[in-house]
Amino acid sequence: QVQYVESGGGSVQPGGSLRLSCTASGFIFGARAMKWYRQAPGKEREFVARIDPTGRRRDYKDSVKGRFILTRDNAKRTIFLQMNELKPEDTAVYYCQADGSTTWGQGTQVSVDV
């Protein structure tokens, strides 16, 4: 079955950086676009970034453009989200998901606070 394992979260101060990873299984990874979502306390889950199967096209939520970089390694079935210049409003649980999937992993917590 489809599974996602997210990791790399943590607590940082504003301006800091984190690198999230998501390893997926249960489908042909190299054939699917992959996305990151996040959910802040008391808010709806929201789209953060998407990368196409080849890694050549990436789309980002406006508020993270220029700060977050999404990449993928198809051989390792893994996507990475490099998050720089983190802000308190980036605090959330981050989840990954393949296009067309309805499964969610456990997510990884990112906390940005002084």
N, C-alpha and C positions, 0 to 999 in steps of 0.2 A: 504494500500500500504506500501511498505518498506520505513522505515524512520530511519535516524540516527541523534542523537543529541550529538555532541561533546562538551566538556567543559574542563576547567582546565588550559587553556593556560594563558600566562602572559609574563612579562618581568623580566628577571633575569640576574645576572652577570655571567660571565664564572665560572664554578665550582659549580654553584647552581643546584637546583633540582626543578622539577615540576611533578605533577601527573595528567595525562589526563584521562578523562572518556568518554566513548561512550555508550549510551543507545540506543538499537535498537528495532524496532517493525515491525510487518507486515510479520513475518515468524517464523518458529520454531527455536528459537535461539539456543537451546541445541543441534541441529542437524547440525549446520553449523560452519565451521572454520571461524575465524574472523581475519581481518588484519588491520594494520595501514599503511597509506601512508603519505607522506608529499610533499609539493610543495614550493620550495624557489622562491623568485622573479626572473623572467626571466628564470626559469628552468622547465624541465618536472617533472610531478608528479612521485615520486619514492616509491618503497616498503620500509617499515621500519621493520615490524615484523608481524608474523602470529602465531596464537594459534589454536590448533585443538579443536574439539567440547568438548573433555573431560578436556582440560586444561593441559594434561600431556606432549604434545609435543609443543615446541615453536621453531620458526626459526627467525633469526635476520639478518638484513643487517650487513655486516662485521664492518662497522664503528661505530655501536652502541653496538656491543657485549660487555658484561661486564659492560655496563653503563645503559642500558635500560632493564626493566623487564616487560613482558606482562603477565597479569593474567586475569581471567574472573570469574564472578559470574553468573551462569546460572539462578539462582532463581530471580536475579534482571535484567536479560537480559542486562548485562553491562560488558564491558571490561575496563581494566585499563592499562595505560602505565606509569610506574614509570621511570622517566628520571633523572638520576644522572650525575654528572660531566659534565654538559652541556657545549657545545662549541659554539662559534659564528656560525660555519657551521651547527649547528642544527636549526638555525633560519628558520622557514617555517610555512606554514599553515598545520596543521595535520588533516587528515581525517581517518575515519574508514569505513570498508566495509566488508560485508559477502562474503565468497567464492561464486562465481557464480552470484553475484549481479552486476547490472550496475548503480545503484543509488548512489548518493553522498549526504552527508549532507553539512552543511554550513562550517564545519571545525572549528578549534580553533587555534588562532595565538600564536606561541611561538617565542619570541625574546630574543636572548642571546647577550648581549652587555655590554661593560663597561660604 
